[in-house]
Amino acid sequence: MPRRGRSTTVGKIAKLVQNRRASEIRVLGEELRREQLTTSRENSNRPGLRVLSGTR
């Protein structure tokens, strides 16, 4: 019976690629949250500026 999963060379490479992709997604999520926090702070410091929502 052939070996399967991460014990093969292909499986090890796939694991590295998957881990790298997950790391990139995590970093992008952190940057997005940081940007949203900065934007919300800037908007709260400006008097007279209203944030319009998409609902009416």
All heavy atoms as a GROMACS GRO file, in nm:
protein
  446
    1MET      N    1   0.085  -0.118   0.000
    1MET     CA    2   0.000   0.000   0.000
    1MET      C    3   0.090   0.125   0.000
    1MET      O    4   0.183   0.134   0.081
    1MET     CB    5  -0.090  -0.003   0.123
    1MET     CG    6  -0.180   0.117   0.133
    1MET     SD    7  -0.298   0.102   0.268
    1MET     CE    8  -0.437   0.047   0.174
    2PRO      N    9   0.063   0.222  -0.088
    2PRO     CA   10   0.148   0.342  -0.095
    2PRO      C   11   0.130   0.433   0.026
    2PRO      O   12   0.025   0.431   0.093
    2PRO     CB   13   0.100   0.410  -0.222
    2PRO     CG   14  -0.037   0.362  -0.244
    2PRO     CD   15  -0.041   0.224  -0.187
    3ARG      N   16   0.234   0.512   0.051
    3ARG     CA   17   0.224   0.607   0.161
    3ARG      C   18   0.131   0.721   0.122
    3ARG      O   19   0.120   0.757   0.006
    3ARG     CB   20   0.363   0.664   0.193
    3ARG     CG   21   0.455   0.558   0.248
    3ARG     CD   22   0.584   0.618   0.295
    3ARG     NE   23   0.648   0.698   0.190
    3ARG     CZ   24   0.752   0.777   0.212
    3ARG    NH1   25   0.802   0.788   0.332
    3ARG    NH2   26   0.805   0.845   0.114
    4ARG      N   27   0.068   0.779   0.222
    4ARG     CA   28  -0.027   0.886   0.195
    4ARG      C   29  -0.007   0.999   0.294
    4ARG      O   30   0.054   0.982   0.398
    4ARG     CB   31  -0.169   0.834   0.208
    4ARG     CG   32  -0.200   0.720   0.112
    4ARG     CD   33  -0.336   0.667   0.136
    4ARG     NE   34  -0.433   0.772   0.103
    4ARG     CZ   35  -0.546   0.748   0.040
    4ARG    NH1   36  -0.579   0.627   0.007
    4ARG    NH2   37  -0.629   0.846   0.014
    5GLY      N   38  -0.061   1.114   0.263
    5GLY     CA   39  -0.060   1.226   0.355
    5GLY      C   40   0.069   1.301   0.356
    5GLY      O   41   0.136   1.314   0.255
    6ARG      N   42   0.109   1.348   0.472
    6ARG     CA   43   0.225   1.436   0.483
    6ARG      C   44   0.357   1.361   0.491
    6ARG      O   45   0.462   1.421   0.505
    6ARG     CB   46   0.209   1.527   0.604
    6ARG     CG   47   0.096   1.624   0.582
    6ARG     CD   48   0.088   1.726   0.691
    6ARG     NE   49  -0.021   1.819   0.664
    6ARG     CZ   50  -0.104   1.864   0.754
    6ARG    NH1   51  -0.089   1.827   0.878
    6ARG    NH2   52  -0.198   1.946   0.722
    7SER      N   53   0.351   1.230   0.485
    7SER     CA   54   0.475   1.153   0.489
    7SER      C   55   0.544   1.153   0.352
    7SER      O   56   0.660   1.117   0.342
    7SER     CB   57   0.447   1.010   0.533
    7SER     OG   58   0.360   0.947   0.442
    8THR      N   59   0.474   1.197   0.249
    8THR     CA   60   0.533   1.202   0.115
    8THR      C   61   0.590   1.340   0.089
    8THR      O   62   0.557   1.438   0.156
    8THR     CB   63   0.428   1.171   0.008
    8THR    OG1   64   0.328   1.273   0.011
    8THR    CG2   65   0.364   1.035   0.030
    9THR      N   66   0.677   1.349  -0.009
    9THR     CA   67   0.737   1.478  -0.045
    9THR      C   68   0.629   1.576  -0.090
    9THR      O   69   0.630   1.693  -0.052
    9THR     CB   70   0.840   1.458  -0.158
    9THR    OG1   71   0.939   1.365  -0.112
    9THR    CG2   72   0.907   1.587  -0.194
   10VAL      N   73   0.537   1.529  -0.170
   10VAL     CA   74   0.428   1.615  -0.218
   10VAL      C   75   0.345   1.665  -0.101
   10VAL      O   76   0.306   1.783  -0.095
   10VAL     CB   77   0.341   1.540  -0.320
   10VAL    CG1   78   0.219   1.622  -0.358
   10VAL    CG2   79   0.421   1.506  -0.443
   11GLY      N   80   0.317   1.578  -0.006
   11GLY     CA   81   0.240   1.618   0.111
   11GLY      C   82   0.311   1.722   0.196
   11GLY      O   83   0.250   1.814   0.248
   12LYS      N   84   0.443   1.708   0.207
   12LYS     CA   85   0.521   1.805   0.285
   12LYS      C   86   0.522   1.941   0.217
   12LYS      O   87   0.510   2.045   0.282
   12LYS     CB   88   0.663   1.754   0.304
   12LYS     CG   89   0.669   1.636   0.399
   12LYS     CD   90   0.807   1.578   0.409
   12LYS     CE   91   0.804   1.454   0.497
   12LYS     NZ   92   0.933   1.388   0.505
   13ILE      N   93   0.535   1.941   0.085
   13ILE     CA   94   0.531   2.068   0.010
   13ILE      C   95   0.394   2.132   0.022
   13ILE      O   96   0.382   2.253   0.042
   13ILE     CB   97   0.571   2.043  -0.137
   13ILE    CG1   98   0.717   2.002  -0.145
   13ILE    CG2   99   0.543   2.167  -0.221
   13ILE    CD1  100   0.761   1.954  -0.282
   14ALA      N  101   0.289   2.051   0.012
   14ALA     CA  102   0.152   2.103   0.024
   14ALA      C  103   0.131   2.165   0.162
   14ALA      O  104   0.066   2.269   0.174
   14ALA     CB  105   0.052   1.991   0.000
   15LYS      N  106   0.186   2.105   0.264
   15LYS     CA  107   0.172   2.158   0.400
   15LYS      C  108   0.241   2.293   0.410
   15LYS      O  109   0.187   2.388   0.468
   15LYS     CB  110   0.230   2.061   0.502
   15LYS     CG  111   0.221   2.112   0.644
   15LYS     CD  112   0.288   2.019   0.741
   15LYS     CE  113   0.285   2.080   0.880
   15LYS     NZ  114   0.371   2.010   0.972
   16LEU      N  115   0.362   2.306   0.354
   16LEU     CA  116   0.433   2.433   0.358
   16LEU      C  117   0.355   2.543   0.286
   16LEU      O  118   0.343   2.655   0.335
   16LEU     CB  119   0.572   2.418   0.293
   16LEU     CG  120   0.674   2.336   0.371
   16LEU    CD1  121   0.800   2.316   0.287
   16LEU    CD2  122   0.707   2.405   0.502
   17VAL      N  123   0.301   2.510   0.169
   17VAL     CA  124   0.224   2.608   0.091
   17VAL      C  125   0.099   2.650   0.168
   17VAL      O  126   0.066   2.768   0.176
   17VAL     CB  127   0.188   2.549  -0.048
   17VAL    CG1  128   0.090   2.639  -0.121
   17VAL    CG2  129   0.313   2.529  -0.130
   18GLN      N  130   0.032   2.553   0.228
   18GLN     CA  131  -0.089   2.583   0.304
   18GLN      C  132  -0.057   2.671   0.425
   18GLN      O  133  -0.130   2.767   0.454
   18GLN     CB  134  -0.156   2.454   0.349
   18GLN     CG  135  -0.287   2.476   0.422
   18GLN     CD  136  -0.351   2.345   0.463
   18GLN    OE1  137  -0.289   2.239   0.458
   18GLN    NE2  138  -0.475   2.350   0.505
   19ASN      N  139   0.050   2.641   0.496
   19ASN     CA  140   0.088   2.722   0.612
   19ASN      C  141   0.125   2.864   0.572
   19ASN      O  142   0.090   2.960   0.641
   19ASN     CB  143   0.204   2.656   0.686
   19ASN     CG  144   0.163   2.530   0.760
   19ASN    OD1  145   0.044   2.507   0.781
   19ASN    ND2  146   0.260   2.450   0.797
   20ARG      N  147   0.196   2.877   0.459
   20ARG     CA  148   0.233   3.010   0.412
   20ARG      C  149   0.110   3.092   0.376
   20ARG      O  150   0.098   3.209   0.410
   20ARG     CB  151   0.326   3.000   0.291
   20ARG     CG  152   0.380   3.133   0.246
   20ARG     CD  153   0.471   3.123   0.126
   20ARG     NE  154   0.578   3.026   0.149
   20ARG     CZ  155   0.616   2.934   0.060
   20ARG    NH1  156   0.556   2.926  -0.057
   20ARG    NH2  157   0.714   2.851   0.087
   21ARG      N  158   0.015   3.027   0.309
   21ARG     CA  159  -0.108   3.095   0.269
   21ARG      C  160  -0.187   3.138   0.393
   21ARG      O  161  -0.238   3.251   0.400
   21ARG     CB  162  -0.192   3.004   0.182
   21ARG     CG  163  -0.311   3.073   0.119
   21ARG     CD  164  -0.383   2.983   0.020
   21ARG     NE  165  -0.292   2.949  -0.089
   21ARG     CZ  166  -0.291   2.830  -0.150
   21ARG    NH1  167  -0.373   2.736  -0.113
   21ARG    NH2  168  -0.207   2.806  -0.248
   22ALA      N  169  -0.197   3.053   0.492
   22ALA     CA  170  -0.269   3.087   0.615
   22ALA      C  171  -0.201   3.204   0.686
   22ALA      O  172  -0.269   3.292   0.739
   22ALA     CB  173  -0.276   2.965   0.706
   23SER      N  174  -0.069   3.206   0.685
   23SER     CA  175   0.005   3.315   0.747
   23SER      C  176  -0.021   3.446   0.676
   23SER      O  177  -0.042   3.550   0.739
   23SER     CB  178   0.154   3.283   0.747
   23SER     OG  179   0.228   3.389   0.800
   24GLU      N  180  -0.023   3.443   0.543
   24GLU     CA  181  -0.050   3.564   0.466
   24GLU      C  182  -0.190   3.616   0.492
   24GLU      O  183  -0.211   3.737   0.508
   24GLU     CB  184  -0.032   3.538   0.316
   24GLU     CG  185   0.112   3.514   0.275
   24GLU     CD  186   0.126   3.468   0.131
   24GLU    OE1  187   0.022   3.445   0.064
   24GLU    OE2  188   0.240   3.456   0.086
   25ILE      N  189  -0.287   3.526   0.502
   25ILE     CA  190  -0.425   3.567   0.530
   25ILE      C  191  -0.434   3.629   0.668
   25ILE      O  192  -0.502   3.730   0.689
   25ILE     CB  193  -0.520   3.446   0.516
   25ILE    CG1  194  -0.529   3.405   0.369
   25ILE    CG2  195  -0.657   3.477   0.574
   25ILE    CD1  196  -0.601   3.275   0.345
   26ARG      N  197  -0.363   3.572   0.765
   26ARG     CA  198  -0.363   3.625   0.901
   26ARG      C  199  -0.305   3.766   0.904
   26ARG      O  200  -0.361   3.858   0.966
   26ARG     CB  201  -0.283   3.533   0.992
   26ARG     CG  202  -0.295   3.565   1.140
   26ARG     CD  203  -0.216   3.467   1.226
   26ARG     NE  204  -0.241   3.327   1.193
   26ARG     CZ  205  -0.151   3.245   1.138
   26ARG    NH1  206  -0.030   3.287   1.111
   26ARG    NH2  207  -0.181   3.120   1.110
   27VAL      N  208  -0.195   3.788   0.834
   27VAL     CA  209  -0.130   3.920   0.830
   27VAL      C  210  -0.222   4.022   0.764
   27VAL      O  211  -0.237   4.134   0.813
   27VAL     CB  212   0.006   3.912   0.757
   27VAL    CG1  213   0.061   4.049   0.727
   27VAL    CG2  214   0.105   3.832   0.839
   28LEU      N  215  -0.285   3.984   0.653
   28LEU     CA  216  -0.376   4.076   0.585
   28LEU      C  217  -0.495   4.112   0.674
   28LEU      O  218  -0.540   4.227   0.676
   28LEU     CB  219  -0.425   4.015   0.454
   28LEU     CG  220  -0.321   4.005   0.344
   28LEU    CD1  221  -0.377   3.928   0.225
   28LEU    CD2  222  -0.274   4.142   0.300
   29GLY      N  223  -0.546   4.015   0.749
   29GLY     CA  224  -0.656   4.042   0.842
   29GLY      C  225  -0.616   4.140   0.951
   29GLY      O  226  -0.693   4.230   0.986
   30GLU      N  227  -0.495   4.126   1.003
   30GLU     CA  228  -0.447   4.217   1.106
   30GLU      C  229  -0.431   4.358   1.050
   30GLU      O  230  -0.468   4.457   1.114
   30GLU     CB  231  -0.314   4.168   1.162
   30GLU     CG  232  -0.326   4.042   1.245
   30GLU     CD  233  -0.191   3.984   1.283
   30GLU    OE1  234  -0.087   4.040   1.243
   30GLU    OE2  235  -0.190   3.881   1.352
   31GLU      N  236  -0.379   4.370   0.927
   31GLU     CA  237  -0.364   4.502   0.864
   31GLU      C  238  -0.500   4.566   0.840
   31GLU      O  239  -0.516   4.687   0.862
   31GLU     CB  240  -0.288   4.489   0.732
   31GLU     CG  241  -0.142   4.459   0.748
   31GLU     CD  242  -0.070   4.447   0.615
   31GLU    OE1  243  -0.129   4.485   0.511
   31GLU    OE2  244   0.045   4.401   0.616
   32LEU      N  245  -0.597   4.488   0.797
   32LEU     CA  246  -0.731   4.540   0.773
   32LEU      C  247  -0.794   4.591   0.902
   32LEU      O  248  -0.851   4.700   0.906
   32LEU     CB  249  -0.819   4.432   0.710
   32LEU     CG  250  -0.961   4.473   0.678
   32LEU    CD1  251  -0.963   4.588   0.577
   32LEU    CD2  252  -1.038   4.355   0.623
   33ARG      N  253  -0.782   4.514   1.010
   33ARG     CA  254  -0.837   4.558   1.138
   33ARG      C  255  -0.770   4.686   1.186
   33ARG      O  256  -0.835   4.777   1.237
   33ARG     CB  257  -0.822   4.448   1.243
   33ARG     CG  258  -0.929   4.342   1.234
   33ARG     CD  259  -0.925   4.248   1.352
   33ARG     NE  260  -0.808   4.161   1.349
   33ARG     CZ  261  -0.800   4.048   1.279
   33ARG    NH1  262  -0.903   4.010   1.207
   33ARG    NH2  263  -0.692   3.974   1.281
   34ARG      N  264  -0.637   4.694   1.170
   34ARG     CA  265  -0.562   4.813   1.209
   34ARG      C  266  -0.609   4.935   1.129
   34ARG      O  267  -0.628   5.044   1.184
   34ARG     CB  268  -0.414   4.789   1.188
   34ARG     CG  269  -0.325   4.882   1.265
   34ARG     CD  270  -0.177   4.847   1.253
   34ARG     NE  271  -0.151   4.706   1.278
   34ARG     CZ  272  -0.092   4.623   1.192
   34ARG    NH1  273  -0.050   4.666   1.075
   34ARG    NH2  274  -0.072   4.496   1.222
   35GLU      N  275  -0.629   4.917   0.998
   35GLU     CA  276  -0.674   5.025   0.912
   35GLU      C  277  -0.815   5.070   0.950
   35GLU      O  278  -0.844   5.190   0.955
   35GLU     CB  279  -0.670   4.980   0.767
   35GLU     CG  280  -0.710   5.087   0.669
   35GLU     CD  281  -0.702   5.037   0.526
   35GLU    OE1  282  -0.603   4.971   0.493
   35GLU    OE2  283  -0.796   5.065   0.449
   36GLN      N  284  -0.903   4.975   0.978
   36GLN     CA  285  -1.039   5.011   1.018
   36GLN      C  286  -1.040   5.085   1.150
   36GLN      O  287  -1.116   5.181   1.168
   36GLN     CB  288  -1.125   4.885   1.028
   36GLN     CG  289  -1.158   4.824   0.894
   36GLN     CD  290  -1.229   4.690   0.907
   36GLN    OE1  291  -1.224   4.625   1.012
   36GLN    NE2  292  -1.294   4.648   0.800
   37LEU      N  293  -0.956   5.046   1.243
   37LEU     CA  294  -0.948   5.113   1.372
   37LEU      C  295  -0.899   5.256   1.354
   37LEU      O  296  -0.954   5.349   1.412
   37LEU     CB  297  -0.856   5.036   1.466
   37LEU     CG  298  -0.839   5.091   1.607
   37LEU    CD1  299  -0.973   5.092   1.680
   37LEU    CD2  300  -0.738   5.009   1.685
   38THR      N  301  -0.796   5.274   1.271
   38THR     CA  302  -0.742   5.408   1.244
   38THR      C  303  -0.848   5.496   1.178
   38THR      O  304  -0.866   5.611   1.217
   38THR     CB  305  -0.618   5.398   1.153
   38THR    OG1  306  -0.522   5.313   1.216
   38THR    CG2  307  -0.557   5.533   1.130
   39THR      N  308  -0.920   5.441   1.082
   39THR     CA  309  -1.023   5.517   1.012
   39THR      C  310  -1.135   5.557   1.107
   39THR      O  311  -1.182   5.671   1.104
   39THR     CB  312  -1.081   5.434   0.895
   39THR    OG1  313  -0.974   5.398   0.809
   39THR    CG2  314  -1.183   5.513   0.818
   40SER      N  315  -1.177   5.467   1.193
   40SER     CA  316  -1.286   5.499   1.286
   40SER      C  317  -1.241   5.604   1.388
   40SER      O  318  -1.320   5.690   1.426
   40SER     CB  319  -1.335   5.373   1.357
   40SER     OG  320  -1.237   5.322   1.444
   41ARG      N  321  -1.116   5.600   1.428
   41ARG     CA  322  -1.066   5.703   1.521
   41ARG      C  323  -1.059   5.839   1.453
   41ARG      O  324  -1.092   5.941   1.513
   41ARG     CB  325  -0.927   5.664   1.572
   41ARG     CG  326  -0.929   5.556   1.675
   41ARG     CD  327  -0.790   5.527   1.726
   41ARG     NE  328  -0.793   5.422   1.825
   41ARG     CZ  329  -0.686   5.363   1.872
   41ARG    NH1  330  -0.567   5.398   1.829
   41ARG    NH2  331  -0.697   5.268   1.962
   42GLU      N  332  -1.016   5.842   1.327
   42GLU     CA  333  -1.010   5.968   1.255
   42GLU      C  334  -1.149   6.027   1.238
   42GLU      O  335  -1.168   6.147   1.253
   42GLU     CB  336  -0.945   5.948   1.118
   42GLU     CG  337  -0.796   5.924   1.124
   42GLU     CD  338  -0.737   5.893   0.987
   42GLU    OE1  339  -0.814   5.884   0.889
   42GLU    OE2  340  -0.614   5.877   0.980
   43ASN      N  341  -1.246   5.944   1.206
   43ASN     CA  342  -1.382   5.992   1.187
   43ASN      C  343  -1.443   6.041   1.317
   43ASN      O  344  -1.522   6.135   1.317
   43ASN     CB  345  -1.470   5.882   1.126
   43ASN     CG  346  -1.436   5.857   0.981
   43ASN    OD1  347  -1.375   5.940   0.915
   43ASN    ND2  348  -1.473   5.740   0.932
   44SER      N  349  -1.411   5.981   1.429
   44SER     CA  350  -1.467   6.024   1.556
   44SER      C  351  -1.404   6.154   1.606
   44SER      O  352  -1.463   6.226   1.685
   44SER     CB  353  -1.451   5.914   1.662
   44SER     OG  354  -1.314   5.896   1.693
   45ASN      N  355  -1.284   6.187   1.556
   45ASN     CA  356  -1.217   6.309   1.597
   45ASN      C  357  -1.257   6.430   1.514
   45ASN      O  358  -1.223   6.542   1.548
   45ASN     CB  359  -1.064   6.292   1.588
   45ASN     CG  360  -1.012   6.198   1.694
   45ASN    OD1  361  -1.076   6.178   1.796
   45ASN    ND2  362  -0.897   6.138   1.668
   46ARG      N  363  -1.332   6.410   1.406
   46ARG     CA  364  -1.373   6.520   1.320
   46ARG      C  365  -1.516   6.560   1.354
   46ARG      O  366  -1.610   6.485   1.326
   46ARG     CB  367  -1.367   6.478   1.173
   46ARG     CG  368  -1.229   6.451   1.125
   46ARG     CD  369  -1.235   6.414   0.979
   46ARG     NE  370  -1.102   6.376   0.932
   46ARG     CZ  371  -1.079   6.326   0.813
   46ARG    NH1  372  -1.178   6.307   0.729
   46ARG    NH2  373  -0.957   6.294   0.777
   47PRO      N  374  -1.536   6.677   1.409
   47PRO     CA  375  -1.674   6.719   1.439
   47PRO      C  376  -1.748   6.753   1.310
   47PRO      O  377  -1.691   6.805   1.215
   47PRO     CB  378  -1.656   6.844   1.526
   47PRO     CG  379  -1.519   6.892   1.494
   47PRO     CD  380  -1.439   6.774   1.454
   48GLY      N  381  -1.876   6.720   1.305
   48GLY     CA  382  -1.958   6.752   1.190
   48GLY      C  383  -1.949   6.651   1.078
   48GLY      O  384  -2.020   6.663   0.979
   49LEU      N  385  -1.864   6.552   1.090
   49LEU     CA  386  -1.852   6.451   0.987
   49LEU      C  387  -1.944   6.334   1.022
   49LEU      O  388  -1.939   6.281   1.130
   49LEU     CB  389  -1.708   6.400   0.976
   49LEU     CG  390  -1.682   6.295   0.868
   49LEU    CD1  391  -1.702   6.356   0.731
   49LEU    CD2  392  -1.542   6.239   0.881
   50ARG      N  393  -2.034   6.300   0.928
   50ARG     CA  394  -2.125   6.189   0.952
   50ARG      C  395  -2.086   6.072   0.866
   50ARG      O  396  -2.048   6.088   0.751
   50ARG     CB  397  -2.269   6.228   0.916
   50ARG     CG  398  -2.326   6.332   1.006
   50ARG     CD  399  -2.472   6.359   0.979
   50ARG     NE  400  -2.509   6.329   0.841
   50ARG     CZ  401  -2.634   6.326   0.799
   50ARG    NH1  402  -2.731   6.351   0.881
   50ARG    NH2  403  -2.663   6.298   0.674
   51VAL      N  404  -2.097   5.956   0.924
   51VAL     CA  405  -2.073   5.834   0.849
   51VAL      C  406  -2.208   5.782   0.804
   51VAL      O  407  -2.295   5.753   0.887
   51VAL     CB  408  -1.999   5.728   0.936
   51VAL    CG1  409  -1.982   5.599   0.857
   51VAL    CG2  410  -1.867   5.783   0.983
   52LEU      N  411  -2.228   5.772   0.673
   52LEU     CA  412  -2.358   5.731   0.620
   52LEU      C  413  -2.360   5.579   0.608
   52LEU      O  414  -2.267   5.519   0.559
   52LEU     CB  415  -2.380   5.794   0.483
   52LEU     CG  416  -2.381   5.948   0.480
   52LEU    CD1  417  -2.395   5.996   0.337
   52LEU    CD2  418  -2.494   6.000   0.566
   53SER      N  419  -2.470   5.522   0.650
   53SER     CA  420  -2.484   5.377   0.634
   53SER      C  421  -2.559   5.351   0.505
   53SER      O  422  -2.620   5.438   0.444
   53SER     CB  423  -2.559   5.318   0.753
   53SER     OG  424  -2.691   5.367   0.755
   54GLY      N  425  -2.555   5.225   0.462
   54GLY     CA  426  -2.619   5.187   0.337
   54GLY      C  427  -2.770   5.172   0.347
   54GLY      O  428  -2.839   5.157   0.248
   55THR      N  429  -2.827   5.176   0.469
   55THR     CA  430  -2.972   5.160   0.485
   55THR      C  431  -3.039   5.295   0.496
   55THR      O  432  -2.980   5.394   0.539
   55THR     CB  433  -3.002   5.077   0.612
   55THR    OG1  434  -2.948   5.145   0.725
   55THR    CG2  435  -2.941   4.940   0.601
   56ARG      N  436  -3.163   5.298   0.456
   56ARG     CA  437  -3.240   5.424   0.466
   56ARG      C  438  -3.363   5.403   0.548
   56ARG      O  439  -3.421   5.304   0.559
   56ARG     CB  440  -3.281   5.471   0.328
   56ARG     CG  441  -3.163   5.517   0.250
   56ARG     CD  442  -3.208   5.571   0.118
   56ARG     NE  443  -3.089   5.614   0.046
   56ARG     CZ  444  -3.087   5.714  -0.034
   56ARG    NH1  445  -3.193   5.785  -0.057
   56ARG    NH2  446  -2.979   5.748  -0.097
   0.00000   0.00000   0.00000
